[in-house]
């Protein structure tokens, strides 16, 4: 093991820079050269690289985003693109490739490993939507950012006795919404995993809580559901309660990573290098029962985790 390629792909996540720093420092300690690939798989296809040394990754753990930049690469979904990426990795002399990203990034890693390239994936996605691991880099920071924004919205909602409907990130997975809802004391939460929660259900919850003396309301909606403006209008028309909609959007992707994200990312980065030194192939780093481990990429992507409905129902139970 003399040379490793390193890339970040897909949506950026706070903590990716901590993982980059950890991979580079852990590899250099073992006299392994690390090549940074800019803009993910797109950069691999074009050979857009930089040499990473100890100094180049100094003072980056506190920064959000990724110093290697990121992009989504449609060409990697084609057989021709995969073969080009594999050939470029060989031309660049990589003994292995470490990828940091979500399910799309891991799917690309799996495809490259099937062509014969040794790949280790590190889960980096704010949505916590990889079923193979209990934790993904960026989730804690995204939740804390959302919670802070929700708390500020709640202040003005309380002052005017309004109802606030807030959309947080989460296209296919509702964990950010559920965690933000519990942390912010929301009346209700709407997520893709529980489609039976509709406008009528939300309105009943609002009326019920108002009858018990609550003078303001907060509803959290996952991005994958959308329609927050229409929901706000429906609530106001039905109840007469002034309602406002807010979309947090990519606000949740940015910002300095939390301590938890920095620690997890640093440990995962070092663990990925250790796995390569142990001769492991086609692996993804995961957190299981609070401990770091690695799984076969194919097996990891095939896993299906059941949504935490108990946590979801706590939102309503605790709002009463």
C-alpha positions as CSV (number, residue, x, y, z in Angstrom):
1,X,0.0,0.0,0.0
2,X,1.9,3.0,-1.3
3,X,-0.7,5.4,-2.7
4,X,-4.3,6.2,-1.8
5,X,-6.8,8.3,-3.7
6,X,-9.3,10.3,-1.6
7,X,-12.5,12.0,-2.7
8,X,-15.7,13.5,-1.4
9,X,-18.8,13.1,-3.5
10,X,-22.5,14.0,-3.5
11,X,-24.0,16.4,-1.0
12,X,-21.4,18.0,1.3
13,X,-21.7,17.4,5.1
14,X,-20.1,19.1,8.1
15,X,-17.2,16.9,9.3
16,X,-16.0,15.8,5.9
17,X,-12.9,18.0,6.4
18,X,-12.2,16.2,9.7
19,X,-12.3,12.9,7.8
20,X,-10.0,14.1,5.1
21,X,-7.5,15.3,7.7
22,X,-7.7,12.0,9.5
23,X,-7.2,9.9,6.4
24,X,-4.2,12.0,5.3
25,X,-2.5,12.0,8.7
26,X,-3.1,8.3,9.4
27,X,-1.8,7.3,5.9
28,X,1.3,9.5,6.1
29,X,2.2,7.9,9.5
30,X,2.4,4.6,7.5
31,X,4.4,6.3,4.7
32,X,1.5,6.1,2.3
33,X,1.0,8.9,-0.2
34,X,-2.4,10.5,-0.4
35,X,-3.8,12.1,-3.6
36,X,-6.8,14.3,-3.2
37,X,-9.3,14.1,-6.1
38,X,-11.2,17.3,-6.6
39,X,-15.0,17.4,-7.2
40,X,-15.6,13.7,-6.5
41,X,-16.0,11.1,-9.2
42,X,-16.1,14.0,-11.8
43,X,-12.6,14.8,-10.8
44,X,-11.5,11.2,-11.0
45,X,-12.8,11.0,-14.6
46,X,-10.8,14.1,-15.5
47,X,-7.7,13.5,-13.4
48,X,-8.2,16.6,-11.4
49,X,-6.0,16.0,-8.4
50,X,-3.8,17.6,-5.7
51,X,-1.2,16.0,-3.5
52,X,-2.2,16.1,0.2
53,X,0.4,16.4,2.9
54,X,0.3,17.2,6.6
55,X,0.4,20.9,6.1
56,X,-2.4,21.0,3.4
57,X,-4.9,19.5,5.9
58,X,-3.9,21.7,8.9
59,X,-6.6,23.8,10.4
60,X,-9.5,22.3,8.4
61,X,-11.4,20.3,11.0
62,X,-13.3,23.4,12.1
63,X,-14.5,24.2,8.6
64,X,-17.8,23.1,7.1
65,X,-18.1,21.8,3.6
66,X,-15.2,19.9,2.0
67,X,-11.8,21.2,0.9
68,X,-11.8,18.7,-2.0
69,X,-15.1,20.1,-3.3
70,X,-17.9,17.9,-4.3
71,X,-20.2,17.2,-7.3
72,X,-22.7,14.7,-8.6
73,X,-21.5,12.7,-11.6
74,X,-24.1,11.2,-13.9
75,X,-21.4,9.6,-16.0
76,X,-20.6,7.3,-13.1
77,X,-24.0,5.7,-13.6
78,X,-22.9,4.4,-17.0
79,X,-20.8,1.4,-17.8
80,X,-18.5,3.6,-19.9
81,X,-18.0,6.1,-17.1
82,X,-17.2,3.4,-14.6
83,X,-14.6,1.9,-16.9
84,X,-13.0,5.3,-17.5
85,X,-12.9,6.0,-13.7
86,X,-11.3,2.6,-13.1
87,X,-8.7,3.2,-15.8
88,X,-7.9,6.6,-14.5
89,X,-7.4,5.3,-11.0
90,X,-4.9,2.8,-12.4
91,X,-3.1,5.5,-14.5
92,X,-2.8,7.6,-11.3
93,X,-1.3,4.7,-9.5
94,X,-3.8,4.2,-6.7
95,X,-3.5,1.1,-4.7
96,X,-6.8,2.0,-3.1
97,X,-9.5,4.6,-3.1
98,X,-11.2,6.1,-0.1
99,X,-14.6,7.8,-0.8
100,X,-16.6,10.0,1.6
101,X,-20.3,10.5,0.9
102,X,-23.8,9.0,0.9
103,X,-25.5,6.1,-0.9
104,X,-24.7,7.4,-4.4
105,X,-21.0,7.6,-3.5
106,X,-21.1,4.1,-2.0
107,X,-22.9,2.8,-5.1
108,X,-20.0,4.2,-7.2
109,X,-17.5,2.7,-4.9
110,X,-19.2,-0.7,-5.1
111,X,-19.2,-0.6,-8.9
112,X,-15.5,0.3,-9.0
113,X,-14.6,-2.5,-6.5
114,X,-16.4,-5.0,-8.8
115,X,-14.1,-3.9,-11.6
116,X,-11.1,-4.7,-9.3
117,X,-10.2,-1.4,-7.6
118,X,-9.9,-1.7,-3.8
119,X,-12.3,0.9,-2.3
120,X,-13.2,1.8,1.3
121,X,-16.2,4.1,1.9
122,X,-16.8,6.5,4.7
123,X,-20.5,7.4,5.3
124,X,-20.9,11.2,5.0
125,X,-24.5,12.5,4.7
126,X,-26.5,14.8,6.9
127,X,-29.7,12.8,6.4
128,X,-28.6,9.6,8.3
129,X,-30.1,7.7,5.5
130,X,-27.6,4.8,5.2
131,X,-29.2,1.8,6.8
132,X,-25.9,0.0,7.4
133,X,-24.6,2.4,10.0
134,X,-26.0,4.1,13.2
135,X,-24.2,7.3,12.4
136,X,-23.3,9.3,9.3
137,X,-21.0,12.3,9.3
138,X,-22.8,15.6,9.3
139,X,-26.1,14.5,11.0
140,X,-25.4,16.0,14.4
141,X,-24.4,19.4,13.0
142,X,-27.4,19.5,10.7
143,X,-29.8,18.8,13.6
144,X,-28.1,21.4,15.8
145,X,-28.3,24.0,13.0
146,X,-32.0,23.2,12.5
147,X,-32.7,23.3,16.2
148,X,-31.2,26.7,16.5
149,X,-33.2,28.1,13.6
150,X,-36.4,26.5,15.0
151,X,-35.8,28.0,18.4
152,X,-35.5,31.5,16.9
153,X,-38.7,31.0,14.8
154,X,-40.5,29.7,17.9
155,X,-39.6,32.9,19.8
156,X,-41.4,35.2,17.3
157,X,-44.2,32.6,16.8
158,X,-44.8,32.7,20.6
159,X,-44.8,36.5,20.7
160,X,-47.5,36.7,18.1
161,X,-49.4,33.5,19.1
162,X,-48.9,32.1,15.6
163,X,-48.4,28.7,14.0
164,X,-45.1,28.2,12.3
165,X,-44.5,25.4,9.7
166,X,-40.8,24.8,9.0
167,X,-39.3,22.6,6.3
168,X,-36.0,21.0,7.2
169,X,-33.8,18.9,5.0
170,X,-34.5,15.2,4.3
171,X,-35.6,14.2,0.8
172,X,-36.2,10.5,1.5
173,X,-35.5,10.2,5.2
174,X,-37.1,11.9,8.1
175,X,-34.5,11.6,10.9
176,X,-33.5,15.3,10.7
177,X,-37.1,16.3,11.0
178,X,-37.9,14.0,13.9
179,X,-34.8,15.0,15.9
180,X,-35.4,18.7,15.2
181,X,-39.0,18.3,16.2
182,X,-38.2,16.7,19.5
183,X,-35.4,19.0,20.3
184,X,-37.6,22.1,19.6
185,X,-40.7,20.9,21.3
186,X,-42.8,20.8,18.0
187,X,-46.5,20.0,18.0
188,X,-46.1,17.6,15.1
189,X,-43.8,16.3,12.4
190,X,-44.4,15.1,8.9
191,X,-41.9,12.7,7.3
192,X,-41.8,10.5,4.2
193,X,-41.9,7.3,6.2
194,X,-45.3,8.1,7.7
195,X,-47.5,9.3,4.8
196,X,-50.7,8.9,6.8
197,X,-50.0,12.2,8.7
198,X,-51.9,14.8,6.7
199,X,-53.2,18.3,7.0
200,X,-56.3,17.2,8.9
201,X,-54.3,15.2,11.4
202,X,-52.0,18.2,12.0
203,X,-54.9,20.6,12.4
204,X,-56.5,18.3,15.0
205,X,-53.2,18.2,16.9
206,X,-53.0,22.1,16.8
207,X,-56.7,22.5,18.0
208,X,-56.1,19.9,20.8
209,X,-53.0,21.7,22.1
210,X,-54.7,25.1,21.9
211,X,-57.6,23.7,23.9
212,X,-55.1,22.8,26.6
213,X,-53.8,26.4,26.8
214,X,-51.0,26.4,24.2
215,X,-50.8,29.8,22.5
216,X,-48.4,29.1,19.7
217,X,-47.6,26.0,17.5
218,X,-44.6,24.6,15.6
219,X,-44.9,22.0,12.9
220,X,-41.7,20.4,11.3
221,X,-41.9,19.0,7.8
222,X,-39.3,17.0,6.0
223,X,-38.1,18.3,2.6
224,X,-39.4,15.2,0.9
225,X,-42.9,16.1,1.8
226,X,-42.8,19.8,0.9
227,X,-45.9,21.9,0.5
228,X,-45.2,24.0,3.7
229,X,-46.8,27.1,2.2
230,X,-50.0,25.2,1.2
231,X,-50.1,23.7,4.7
232,X,-49.8,27.1,6.4
233,X,-52.6,28.5,4.3
234,X,-54.8,25.4,5.0
235,X,-54.2,25.8,8.8
236,X,-55.0,29.5,8.7
237,X,-58.1,29.1,6.6
238,X,-59.4,26.2,8.8
239,X,-58.5,27.5,12.3
240,X,-58.1,31.3,11.9
241,X,-54.7,31.0,13.5
242,X,-52.1,33.1,11.7
243,X,-49.7,30.7,10.1
244,X,-46.3,31.2,8.5
245,X,-44.1,28.9,6.4
246,X,-40.3,28.8,6.5
247,X,-37.9,26.7,4.4
248,X,-34.5,26.3,6.0
249,X,-32.9,24.7,2.9
250,X,-29.2,24.4,2.5
251,X,-28.6,26.4,5.7
252,X,-28.4,23.0,7.4
253,X,-25.5,21.8,5.2
254,X,-23.1,24.5,6.2
255,X,-21.4,25.7,9.3
256,X,-18.6,24.5,11.6
257,X,-19.1,20.8,12.4
258,X,-20.1,19.9,16.0
259,X,-17.7,18.1,18.3
260,X,-19.6,14.8,17.7
261,X,-19.2,15.1,13.9
262,X,-15.5,16.0,14.2
263,X,-14.8,13.0,16.5
264,X,-16.8,10.5,14.5
265,X,-15.2,11.7,11.2
266,X,-11.7,11.6,12.6
267,X,-12.2,8.1,13.9
268,X,-13.8,6.9,10.7
269,X,-11.0,8.3,8.6
270,X,-8.3,6.6,10.6
271,X,-10.3,3.4,10.7
272,X,-10.6,3.4,6.9
273,X,-6.8,3.5,6.6
274,X,-6.4,0.8,9.2
275,X,-8.8,-1.4,7.2
276,X,-6.6,-1.0,4.1
277,X,-3.5,-1.8,6.1
278,X,-5.2,-5.0,7.3
279,X,-5.7,-6.0,3.7
280,X,-9.5,-5.4,3.7
281,X,-11.1,-4.9,0.3
282,X,-14.4,-3.4,-0.8
283,X,-15.5,-2.2,2.7
284,X,-17.5,0.6,4.2
285,X,-16.8,2.0,7.7
286,X,-19.9,1.8,10.0
287,X,-20.9,2.5,13.6
288,X,-22.6,-0.5,15.2
289,X,-23.6,-0.6,18.9
290,X,-21.5,2.5,19.4
291,X,-18.3,0.9,18.0
292,X,-16.5,1.3,14.7
293,X,-16.5,-1.6,12.2
294,X,-16.4,-2.3,8.5
295,X,-18.8,-4.2,6.2
296,X,-18.7,-5.4,2.6
297,X,-20.0,-2.5,0.5
298,X,-22.5,-4.7,-1.3
299,X,-23.9,-6.1,1.9
300,X,-24.0,-2.6,3.5
301,X,-26.0,-1.1,0.6
302,X,-28.4,-4.1,0.7
303,X,-29.3,-3.5,4.4
304,X,-32.7,-2.1,5.2
305,X,-33.3,-0.5,8.5
306,X,-36.8,0.0,10.0
307,X,-37.7,3.6,10.7
308,X,-37.8,4.5,14.4
309,X,-41.6,4.9,14.8
310,X,-41.3,5.1,18.5
311,X,-39.1,8.2,18.3
312,X,-41.5,9.6,15.7
313,X,-44.6,9.2,18.0
314,X,-42.8,10.8,20.9
315,X,-43.0,14.2,19.1
316,X,-46.8,14.3,19.6
317,X,-46.7,12.7,23.0
318,X,-44.3,15.2,24.4
319,X,-46.1,18.2,22.8
320,X,-49.3,17.7,24.9
